[in-house]
């Protein structure tokens, strides 16, 4: 059995639309014995037996990457819940950031450079050659000067410790030298990528308006956490604990307020850029970098930005839907990039 895809516009499978973006919504659920807890690299075809395939979509598209496995905890695994297919908005931007810090190494930097100079040329040579280098007149002068400079710096530091202001400055003035701060640029980290998609819903009829409403609802629902609730199995297990003389039903009732203080993680979203092949199948566009599992960091909805109006038809129990809606969603990729993910994974 195939799963339905929430689509906008409804004619996205027609010839004029050759590109789209699909959001697979994945959520952690309790694992069962026959399920594999490792969901890295799982494709739609791997889930066919559970009725998770989608009509008209290439079954070899990966809906879980390594980032999904990193968010598994205890007996939880990620399960695909929904799929949303939308037109591709203008201006898809990929930005990678890198953390480089300028650091002052100070005297330690001088000593490190000296040690490198003393041993660098002698690397791989015998002990006699190394001792000969250390005993050379030029190197002796360098070592002696480093010791003198070190003593001057220590003298200035001692003056500061004794409350004599300007100890370091006085020492530098005496030696007519100032300490080289030995600035170096050090690599620290890779910043996670963030993405923003802005959609403009202009439904052509009531049916398409309902589709837009359902899509917005799905984004809002799965980007929010769930309140953790005690299961019947947990209540039964607790009731059987030694020293507990309470029925499972009473435990469930009493736990309602207690468990409400815990929130389960929201779902993850896997965006996939798609193109329609000649046979009508939607396939992943690998000419563009892939996007890994993401968390929704914000959503924004603007109703009637140009002129507020609604359809005449009433949606059961909800009223009339505006004829124009702007919807924006921002996502943060869960796993930072490295060379392996780029060269082998295509991210």
C-alpha positions in Angstrom: 0.0 0.0 0.0 1.4 3.4 -1.0 1.4 6.5 1.1 -0.3 9.7 -0.1 1.8 12.8 -0.7 0.5 16.2 0.3 1.0 18.3 -2.9 0.8 21.9 -3.9 -0.1 22.9 -6.5 -2.4 20.0 -7.2 -1.1 19.9 -10.8 2.5 19.5 -9.8 2.7 16.2 -11.7 1.7 17.9 -15.0 4.2 18.6 -17.7 4.7 22.3 -16.9 6.2 21.4 -13.5 9.6 19.6 -14.1 11.1 20.4 -10.7 9.9 20.1 -7.1 11.1 19.9 -3.5 9.9 17.1 -1.3 10.0 17.1 2.5 10.0 13.7 4.2 8.8 14.0 7.8 10.6 11.5 10.1 9.8 11.0 13.7 11.3 8.9 16.5 9.1 6.0 17.7 9.5 3.1 20.0 11.5 0.3 18.2 10.2 -3.2 17.9 12.3 -6.4 17.7 11.9 -6.9 14.0 13.0 -3.4 13.1 16.6 -2.4 12.6 17.6 0.4 14.9 20.2 1.7 12.3 18.3 3.9 9.8 21.4 5.3 8.1 20.9 5.3 4.3 17.4 3.8 4.4 15.6 4.3 1.0 11.9 4.2 0.2 12.4 0.8 -1.4 13.7 -0.5 2.0 10.3 0.4 3.5 8.1 -1.0 0.8 7.1 -4.0 3.0 5.6 -1.6 5.5 3.6 0.3 2.9 5.9 3.4 3.0 6.5 3.9 -0.7 5.1 6.8 -2.6 3.5 6.7 -6.1 5.5 8.2 -8.9 8.6 8.7 -6.7 11.9 6.9 -7.2 12.1 4.3 -4.5 15.9 4.6 -4.2 15.7 8.1 -2.7 17.2 8.1 0.8 14.9 9.4 3.5 17.3 8.8 6.4 21.0 9.7 6.5 23.7 9.3 9.2 22.2 12.3 11.0 19.1 10.3 11.7 21.0 7.7 13.6 22.7 10.3 15.7 19.4 11.3 17.1 18.3 7.8 18.1 18.1 7.3 21.8 17.5 4.2 23.8 14.7 2.2 22.1 13.8 4.9 19.6 14.2 4.7 15.8 13.2 7.1 13.1 10.0 6.3 11.1 8.8 8.2 8.0 5.4 9.7 8.8 4.5 12.0 5.9 5.7 13.5 2.7 5.0 17.0 1.3 5.8 17.9 -2.3 5.9 21.6 -3.3 7.1 23.7 -6.1 10.7 24.9 -5.8 10.8 28.5 -4.6 13.3 30.9 -6.2 16.7 31.3 -4.7 17.8 28.1 -3.0 21.0 29.1 -1.2 23.7 26.8 0.3 26.0 28.5 2.7 28.8 26.9 4.6 30.5 28.6 7.6 33.8 27.8 9.2 35.2 28.7 12.6 38.7 30.2 12.5 40.0 32.2 15.6 42.9 34.5 15.7 44.9 33.6 18.9 47.9 35.2 20.6 50.4 32.5 21.4 52.8 35.0 23.1 56.0 33.7 24.6 54.9 30.1 24.1 54.8 30.7 20.4 58.4 32.0 20.4 59.6 28.9 22.3 57.6 26.6 19.9 59.1 28.3 16.9 62.6 28.1 18.4 62.2 24.4 19.2 61.0 23.8 15.6 64.0 25.6 14.2 66.3 23.7 16.5 64.9 20.3 15.6 63.5 20.8 12.1 66.7 20.7 10.1 68.0 17.9 12.3 65.0 15.7 11.9 66.0 12.2 10.8 69.7 12.9 11.5 71.8 11.3 14.2 72.3 12.6 17.7 75.8 13.9 16.9 74.4 16.2 14.3 71.7 17.5 16.6 74.2 18.2 19.4 76.5 20.0 16.9 73.6 22.3 15.8 72.7 23.1 19.5 76.3 23.9 20.2 76.8 26.2 17.2 77.7 29.8 18.0 74.6 31.2 16.2 72.2 28.8 18.0 73.9 29.6 21.3 73.2 33.3 20.8 69.6 32.6 20.0 69.1 30.4 23.0 70.9 32.9 25.3 68.7 35.7 24.0 65.5 33.7 24.5 66.6 33.1 28.1 67.3 36.7 28.7 63.9 37.7 27.2 62.2 35.1 29.3 63.8 36.5 32.5 62.7 40.0 31.5 59.2 38.8 31.0 59.2 37.0 34.4 60.6 40.1 36.1 57.8 42.2 34.7 55.2 39.5 35.8 56.7 39.5 39.4 56.4 43.2 39.5 52.7 43.0 38.6 52.2 40.3 41.3 53.7 42.6 43.9 51.5 45.4 43.0 54.1 47.5 41.1 52.2 48.9 38.2 53.8 48.8 34.8 56.1 46.0 35.6 56.0 44.5 32.1 56.2 47.9 30.5 59.3 48.7 32.6 61.0 45.5 31.7 60.3 46.0 28.0 61.6 49.6 28.2 64.8 48.3 29.8 65.4 45.7 27.1 64.2 48.0 24.3 62.1 45.1 23.0 58.4 44.3 23.1 57.0 40.8 23.2 55.8 39.4 19.9 52.3 38.2 20.5 52.8 35.5 17.8 49.3 35.7 16.4 48.1 32.5 14.7 44.8 31.6 13.0 43.5 28.3 14.4 40.8 26.2 12.9 38.0 25.4 15.4 34.9 23.9 13.8 32.4 23.7 10.9 29.2 25.6 11.4 26.0 23.7 10.5 24.2 24.7 7.4 20.8 26.5 7.6 18.1 26.8 4.9 15.1 28.9 4.4 12.2 28.3 2.0 9.6 30.8 1.2 6.3 29.7 -0.4 3.5 31.8 -1.8 0.2 30.0 -1.9 -2.3 31.4 -4.3 -4.9 28.6 -4.5 -6.9 28.5 -7.8 -9.9 26.8 -6.2 -11.2 25.5 -2.9 -9.7 22.1 -3.4 -6.2 23.5 -3.8 -6.8 25.8 -0.8 -7.6 22.8 1.3 -4.3 21.2 0.2 -2.3 24.3 1.1 -4.0 24.4 4.5 -3.2 20.7 5.2 0.5 21.3 4.2 0.8 24.2 6.6 -0.8 22.2 9.3 1.7 19.4 8.8 4.6 21.7 9.1 3.2 23.3 12.2 2.3 20.0 13.9 5.5 18.1 13.3 7.9 21.0 14.0 6.4 21.2 17.5 7.2 18.7 20.4 4.8 16.2 21.8 3.9 16.0 25.5 5.3 12.8 26.9 2.5 10.5 28.1 2.8 7.2 30.1 1.8 4.2 28.1 -0.4 1.3 29.4 2.7 -1.0 29.3 4.6 1.4 31.5 1.7 1.7 33.9 1.4 -2.1 34.1 5.1 -2.5 34.8 5.0 0.1 37.5 2.0 -1.4 39.1 3.9 -4.8 39.4 6.8 -3.1 41.2 7.3 -4.4 44.7 5.8 -2.1 47.3 3.3 -0.5 44.8 -0.3 -1.2 45.6 -2.0 0.9 42.9 -4.0 -0.2 39.9 -2.6 0.6 36.4 -5.6 2.7 35.6 -5.0 4.9 38.7 -1.3 5.3 37.7 -2.3 6.4 34.2 -4.7 9.0 35.6 -2.3 10.3 38.2 0.6 10.5 35.7 -1.2 12.9 33.3 0.0 16.1 35.1 3.4 14.6 36.0 4.4 13.5 32.5 3.2 16.8 31.0 6.5 18.4 32.2 8.4 16.3 29.6 8.5 17.1 25.9 9.4 14.6 23.2 11.7 15.9 20.4 9.9 17.3 17.3 10.1 15.4 14.0 13.0 15.8 11.6 12.6 17.0 8.0 14.5 15.6 5.0 14.3 18.0 2.1 15.0 16.5 -1.3 15.3 18.5 -4.6 13.5 16.5 -7.3 13.2 16.5 -11.1 10.7 14.6 -13.2 12.3 12.0 -15.5 11.2 11.2 -19.0 9.2 8.3 -17.7 7.2 10.5 -15.3 9.1 9.4 -12.2 10.3 12.0 -9.7 14.0 11.5 -9.0 16.5 13.2 -6.8 18.5 16.0 -8.5 22.1 15.1 -7.6 23.6 18.0 -9.5 22.8 20.1 -6.4 24.3 19.3 -3.0 22.0 17.1 -0.9 20.5 18.4 2.3 20.6 16.1 5.4 18.1 15.6 8.1 17.0 18.9 9.5 15.2 20.4 12.4 12.7 23.2 11.9 13.9 26.3 13.7 11.0 28.7 12.7 7.9 29.0 10.7 6.1 32.1 9.5 2.6 32.4 8.1 1.1 35.6 6.6 -2.5 35.6 5.6 -3.7 37.9 2.8 -0.5 39.9 2.4 -1.8 41.7 -0.7 -5.5 42.0 0.0 -7.3 39.8 2.5 -10.2 37.8 1.0 -11.5 34.3 1.5 -13.1 31.5 -0.6 -16.8 31.2 -0.4 -16.8 27.5 0.5 -16.6 26.7 4.2 -14.1 24.1 5.4 -15.9 21.8 7.8 -15.5 23.1 11.3 -12.9 25.7 10.4 -14.5 28.5 8.3 -13.3 30.0 5.1 -9.7 29.9 4.0 -7.9 33.1 2.8 -7.2 33.2 -1.0 -3.5 34.2 -0.4 -1.0 32.9 2.1 2.7 33.3 2.4 4.5 30.6 4.3 8.2 30.4 5.3 10.1 27.6 7.0 13.7 27.8 8.3 15.6 24.6 8.9 18.9 23.6 10.6 20.9 20.6 9.3 21.5 18.2 12.1 25.0 17.0 11.1 27.9 19.2 10.0 29.7 18.5 6.8 33.1 16.9 6.3 35.0 15.8 3.3 33.6 12.3 3.4 30.0 13.4 3.5 30.6 15.7 0.5 32.7 13.3 -1.6 30.8 10.1 -0.8 27.4 11.3 0.2 27.0 14.2 -2.2 26.0 16.7 0.6 
